[in-house]
Each structure stands twice: as C-alpha cells, then as structure tokens.
Amino acid sequence: MYRIRFHGRGGQGMKTASRLLGAAFFLEGFAVQDAPRYGAERRGAPIFAYVRADRGPIFERGIILHPDLVIVADDSLVPVPAAGVMAGLTDRTVLLISTPQTADEWRHRLNISSTVFTLPAPEAVEDRLELRYVGAECAGAAACLTGVISKEKLERAIRDELEGKTQKVIHRNIEMSFEGYDRMADHKGLVQEGTLPSAKEYTPPAWIEVPFEVARISSPSIHTGLTSIMVRTGLWRTMRPVIDYNHCKKCWWICSASCPDGAISVNEEGAPEIDYDHCKGCLTCVSVCPSHAIKTIPEHKIAAAEEAS
C-alpha cells in the first residue's frame, strides 16, 4: 500500500493536492483514501492531508504514522513540532520539500538518512501563500515518484476534480502538475509500497508508576483561563500584522474583538497592541481595520531586519 502525506499551510491547496493524487490513483485502478486534517482552520495554520492507495481493499483508518512519501509545500513547517513533518520518517521514506535550498542542505540540517528531493520555490514571491498552484506541482511530483500514474490519468484527474473552475485555472493546474512530474522523471518509481511493522517486534513500554495525590491538590480546572499561554502559536505565522500608530484611530474595540485568539490587547493610552507570541497571522485584524492602519509584513523580512540590527 502507498502511504503519502502532504504538509502545508491553510490556503496552499494541500487538500486539493491530496484529492488530485487520490483521483489519479483511482483512475489507475487503485482503491483510495484521501482526506485532510486541520488544526486551526484558518489561513496560514499548519495542516496535512493524506492519501492511501492499494490494489485491494483498504482497512486502515486514521492518520498515516509510517509514510512512504512525505511532501512539504512550505519549508518553514519543517522545524515546527506541531506540524509533525518528521513524524514516522524511516530510512526508506522519501521526503520532498518545496524550498529554495538544496536537498543536500536539508539532509545536513535534519541529519537524516532518508532520501530527500526538492522542488524549487520562487524566492521572489513575498507571500508564500500566494503560490496558488504549488499543490498541483506537489501532486504531479508525487504521481511520478510512485511510478504507477501516467500523465494522461493525472490530467484527467485534474479536469474531473476541478470541474466548474475556469479553463485558465484548469490549464494552469495541469501545467504545474506536469512540471512537478517532469522534475521527478529521473526518480520515477522510487517510492515503493510500504508494509506495517511486524507485531512480533513490538516491545511493551516501560511503565512508570505515578502515586495518586489528594484531589484537592492535583485536580485540574478546565475553566481556568490562559492554560495554553506557554504554547507559542505565533510560530505558525508567515505574515505579521503591524500597527502603524500614525494612522491608528484607537478604535480598539474593532480589531481586538475580531481577533479569534484574543491576541490584541489595549494599552494605557487606549491603543491596541498585538501579542506576537500568540498571533497566528490570520490577518482578520487587517481586513476589519477601518482606517487601514494595520499592514502586513512577511516574517522573513522581519527576521532579516532583526538580524541586521
């Protein structure tokens, strides 16, 4: 069975990529599962989608723990533990990353023996979420790496799944998928069907006995606020909202009330302030600000400016 995971951010088309690849497998005669899994359902938040394909019935359910192929559409997700990009990788897993860096650089960074390939990501694009067709390119590359999907079936899958879109959008998706397919032509068929680990090799965990404490000391309160304050969800962000106080009208009740995570507070002067440790970069505040005082700046520019200073 082929077990394939797509990792990306909300808005990058990973759900669409899994559907395109799953449909192409189906047209080649495979039984297929494809589904996305979301954390926070908003633009920029890490998500993944998975595809299973087999010549016979598929009885597995749930997330893929032992992938044969892992595809990463946004390389900024690799170091984020919550994204789970590296979960379950083995020596036989193939890792494909859309990135400006080389495969050797990533292999050295990650210190892994897995096979690593890259798809070039244009550095000129400031907002990585505007790469609308990266999902199609990833799906095409995956189709080639499996070695069991033809370009004809891939094109048909795209036309079937994107029926109702404009011909321009459909043709662009086909073009990008073929580009990804051709980039992996030298490695066609490298990804092999995997098997599950044998239960005979299972080692029971070493249990740790934790003594019971009096309930009034140890019982948690689910109603207590700020229980996730130590989780820096700002690491998800690729675009940062920045308040220009020269244009801010201090109508804080609009941006602060609209922030889905309560990451905007009000200082003593009545001006809004953004908690960047917990701002996920959904940019809702940007869209609701009546004076257009909140601008968006790519995180890589912020990092470069901080390094320069």
VMD Tcl script that draws the C-alpha trace (Angstrom):
set ca {
  {0.00 0.00 0.00}
  {1.17 3.52 -0.79}
  {1.00 5.85 2.21}
  {1.57 9.51 1.32}
  {1.37 12.66 3.49}
  {1.10 16.26 2.27}
  {2.10 19.05 4.67}
  {1.36 22.74 4.08}
  {-0.41 25.78 5.44}
  {-4.04 26.70 5.16}
  {-4.55 28.27 1.75}
  {-1.77 26.40 -0.06}
  {-4.00 23.72 -1.57}
  {-2.87 20.60 0.26}
  {-6.43 19.27 0.45}
  {-6.70 19.79 -3.30}
  {-3.32 18.12 -3.86}
  {-4.42 15.00 -1.99}
  {-7.67 14.88 -3.96}
  {-5.82 15.21 -7.29}
  {-3.38 12.44 -6.39}
  {-6.12 10.24 -4.96}
  {-8.27 10.67 -8.08}
  {-5.29 9.80 -10.31}
  {-4.63 6.64 -8.28}
  {-8.32 5.72 -8.62}
  {-8.22 6.15 -12.39}
  {-5.25 3.76 -12.45}
  {-7.35 1.08 -10.75}
  {-6.41 1.57 -7.10}
  {-8.65 1.63 -4.05}
  {-8.05 5.03 -2.46}
  {-8.44 7.06 0.71}
  {-7.70 10.78 0.72}
  {-8.57 13.26 3.44}
  {-7.28 16.46 5.05}
  {-6.69 17.05 8.74}
  {-6.86 20.53 10.21}
  {-5.73 22.04 13.45}
  {-6.86 25.66 13.46}
  {-8.92 26.16 10.31}
  {-7.51 29.44 9.16}
  {-5.12 30.83 6.60}
  {-1.51 30.09 7.45}
  {-2.15 27.40 10.07}
  {-0.37 24.06 9.57}
  {-2.49 21.31 8.02}
  {-1.78 17.97 6.45}
  {-3.61 15.69 4.05}
  {-3.01 12.03 3.40}
  {-3.50 9.52 0.60}
  {-3.61 5.75 0.84}
  {-3.71 3.65 -2.34}
  {-3.76 -0.12 -2.75}
  {-4.75 -2.70 -5.36}
  {-7.01 -4.34 -2.78}
  {-9.43 -3.09 -0.10}
  {-8.01 -0.63 2.44}
  {-8.80 -1.45 6.05}
  {-6.55 1.13 7.71}
  {-8.10 4.26 9.15}
  {-6.82 7.45 10.72}
  {-3.63 9.38 10.18}
  {-0.59 7.89 8.45}
  {2.07 7.06 11.03}
  {4.57 5.33 8.72}
  {4.63 7.27 5.41}
  {6.34 6.09 2.23}
  {6.39 9.64 0.86}
  {6.18 12.97 2.71}
  {5.61 16.15 0.68}
  {6.16 19.58 2.26}
  {4.78 22.59 0.37}
  {6.18 25.16 2.82}
  {9.68 24.60 4.22}
  {9.00 26.85 7.23}
  {6.91 23.99 8.64}
  {9.83 21.57 8.96}
  {11.14 22.95 12.31}
  {7.65 23.39 13.80}
  {6.99 20.37 16.09}
  {3.20 20.79 15.93}
  {3.27 20.38 12.14}
  {4.55 16.80 12.50}
  {6.52 16.83 9.25}
  {9.19 14.45 10.56}
  {6.81 12.11 12.39}
  {7.29 8.47 11.43}
  {10.08 9.00 8.88}
  {12.32 5.99 8.30}
  {15.34 5.29 6.11}
  {13.03 4.19 3.29}
  {10.77 7.26 3.45}
  {11.18 9.76 0.62}
  {10.98 13.44 1.69}
  {10.07 16.04 -0.96}
  {10.29 19.74 0.03}
  {9.31 22.86 -1.90}
  {12.20 25.13 -0.97}
  {14.89 27.49 -2.31}
  {17.56 25.36 -0.58}
  {19.17 22.20 -1.98}
  {18.44 18.63 -0.95}
  {21.95 18.28 0.50}
  {21.41 21.31 2.73}
  {18.20 19.83 4.12}
  {19.74 16.40 4.60}
  {22.54 18.03 6.59}
  {20.15 20.23 8.61}
  {17.87 17.34 9.54}
  {20.66 14.78 9.98}
  {18.58 12.03 8.39}
  {19.41 9.16 6.07}
  {16.07 9.35 4.21}
  {16.08 10.25 0.52}
  {15.44 13.99 0.13}
  {14.31 15.77 -3.04}
  {13.40 19.41 -3.56}
  {11.07 21.41 -5.77}
  {12.34 24.96 -6.35}
  {10.25 27.59 -4.57}
  {10.49 31.09 -6.13}
  {12.20 33.41 -3.66}
  {10.75 36.45 -5.43}
  {7.26 35.71 -4.09}
  {6.89 37.57 -0.79}
  {3.74 35.83 0.42}
  {4.29 32.09 0.12}
  {0.52 31.59 0.47}
  {0.04 33.24 -2.92}
  {1.65 30.27 -4.65}
  {-1.79 29.05 -5.69}
  {-0.61 26.12 -7.75}
  {2.06 24.62 -5.51}
  {-0.40 21.87 -4.58}
  {-0.77 20.78 -8.20}
  {3.02 20.75 -8.63}
  {3.39 18.60 -5.50}
  {0.68 16.20 -6.68}
  {2.41 15.83 -10.05}
  {5.77 15.15 -8.41}
  {4.18 12.54 -6.13}
  {2.47 10.85 -9.08}
  {5.80 10.45 -10.87}
  {7.66 9.21 -7.78}
  {5.17 6.36 -7.33}
  {5.77 5.24 -10.90}
  {2.22 3.90 -11.33}
  {0.40 7.05 -12.51}
  {0.58 8.28 -16.10}
  {0.36 11.88 -17.20}
  {-2.88 11.07 -19.02}
  {-4.58 9.87 -15.84}
  {-3.15 12.79 -13.89}
  {-4.58 15.28 -16.38}
  {-7.95 13.55 -16.33}
  {-7.98 13.61 -12.53}
  {-7.32 17.36 -12.54}
  {-10.10 18.00 -15.04}
  {-12.53 15.87 -13.02}
  {-11.67 17.37 -9.63}
  {-11.57 20.98 -10.83}
  {-14.70 20.77 -12.95}
  {-16.52 24.08 -12.64}
  {-13.32 26.14 -12.47}
  {-12.34 28.36 -15.38}
  {-10.35 26.80 -18.22}
  {-7.47 29.13 -17.35}
  {-7.28 27.73 -13.81}
  {-7.59 24.13 -15.01}
  {-4.86 24.54 -17.64}
  {-2.56 26.23 -15.14}
  {-3.02 23.35 -12.68}
  {-2.28 20.82 -15.41}
  {0.80 22.78 -16.46}
  {2.14 22.96 -12.91}
  {1.40 19.28 -12.21}
  {3.28 18.27 -15.36}
  {6.16 20.49 -14.31}
  {6.38 18.68 -10.97}
  {6.03 15.32 -12.76}
  {8.89 16.11 -15.14}
  {11.17 17.33 -12.35}
  {10.99 13.89 -10.74}
  {11.36 11.97 -14.04}
  {14.85 10.70 -13.14}
  {13.44 9.18 -9.94}
  {10.23 7.69 -11.33}
  {9.06 4.69 -9.31}
  {11.48 5.36 -6.43}
  {8.67 5.40 -3.85}
  {7.73 1.82 -3.03}
  {4.64 0.45 -1.33}
  {5.21 0.06 2.39}
  {4.16 -2.56 4.91}
  {3.23 -2.13 8.53}
  {5.79 -3.05 11.23}
  {5.51 -6.64 12.43}
  {3.75 -7.13 15.76}
  {6.41 -9.73 16.61}
  {8.92 -6.91 17.07}
  {6.66 -4.97 19.43}
  {8.29 -4.02 22.72}
  {5.93 -3.14 25.59}
  {6.56 0.29 27.13}
  {8.31 0.64 30.45}
  {5.52 1.83 32.75}
  {6.17 4.50 35.34}
  {4.10 4.35 38.49}
  {2.77 7.77 39.48}
  {1.37 7.88 43.01}
  {-2.14 9.26 43.46}
  {-2.35 12.67 45.06}
  {-5.19 14.17 47.02}
  {-7.75 15.52 44.54}
  {-7.86 18.99 46.05}
  {-4.14 19.31 45.23}
  {-3.89 17.66 41.83}
  {-7.26 18.04 40.10}
  {-7.16 20.35 37.05}
  {-9.69 23.04 36.28}
  {-10.70 23.16 32.63}
  {-12.35 26.53 33.26}
  {-9.09 28.23 34.22}
  {-8.01 30.81 31.67}
  {-4.67 31.10 29.93}
  {-3.97 27.37 30.10}
  {-2.18 27.49 26.74}
  {-0.14 30.64 27.33}
  {3.12 28.68 27.08}
  {2.22 27.40 23.60}
  {3.70 29.98 21.23}
  {1.21 29.68 18.40}
  {2.85 32.71 16.78}
  {5.33 30.24 15.26}
  {2.62 29.38 12.71}
  {2.68 32.86 11.26}
  {4.17 33.64 7.83}
  {2.76 37.20 7.57}
  {2.84 39.64 10.51}
  {0.19 42.32 11.12}
  {1.92 45.57 12.17}
  {0.05 48.58 13.54}
  {1.01 51.99 12.13}
  {0.21 54.20 15.11}
  {0.41 57.34 12.96}
  {-2.80 56.20 11.27}
  {-4.39 54.26 14.14}
  {-7.67 55.90 15.34}
  {-7.65 53.84 18.56}
  {-10.95 52.16 17.68}
  {-9.56 49.13 19.51}
  {-12.98 47.50 20.03}
  {-12.99 46.57 16.34}
  {-9.64 44.81 15.93}
  {-9.45 43.37 19.45}
  {-12.99 41.98 19.34}
  {-12.40 40.50 15.88}
  {-9.19 38.67 16.82}
  {-10.22 34.98 17.14}
  {-7.43 34.27 19.65}
  {-7.62 37.38 21.82}
  {-4.08 38.32 20.81}
  {-4.85 42.07 20.68}
  {-4.96 43.96 23.96}
  {-5.29 47.68 24.79}
  {-2.54 49.68 26.48}
  {-2.94 52.51 28.98}
  {-3.08 55.06 26.17}
  {-6.06 53.31 24.59}
  {-4.12 51.95 21.61}
  {-4.23 48.30 20.52}
  {-1.16 46.09 20.94}
  {-0.55 42.71 19.27}
  {0.83 39.74 21.20}
  {3.12 38.22 18.57}
  {3.82 35.14 20.69}
  {0.22 34.06 20.14}
  {-0.87 35.88 16.95}
  {-1.28 33.17 14.28}
  {-1.25 35.60 11.37}
  {-4.84 35.05 10.23}
  {-4.90 38.79 9.28}
  {-8.52 39.25 10.37}
  {-7.47 42.49 12.09}
  {-6.06 43.78 8.80}
  {-9.33 43.18 6.99}
  {-11.54 44.85 9.63}
  {-9.41 47.92 10.42}
  {-11.49 50.88 9.11}
  {-8.50 53.24 8.91}
  {-6.21 50.67 7.22}
  {-3.66 51.26 9.94}
  {-2.63 47.59 10.15}
  {-0.20 46.50 7.47}
  {1.19 43.04 6.64}
  {4.91 42.31 6.53}
  {6.41 38.90 5.60}
  {8.09 37.23 8.57}
  {11.30 36.66 6.62}
  {11.66 40.45 6.22}
  {11.12 40.93 9.95}
  {13.81 38.31 10.67}
  {16.23 39.95 8.23}
  {15.69 43.36 9.81}
  {16.27 41.95 13.30}
  {19.50 40.27 12.17}
  {20.71 43.49 10.57}
  {20.09 45.44 13.77}
}
mol new
graphics top color blue
foreach p $ca { graphics top sphere $p radius 0.5 }
foreach p [lrange $ca 0 end-1] q [lrange $ca 1 end] { graphics top cylinder $p $q radius 0.2 }
display resetview
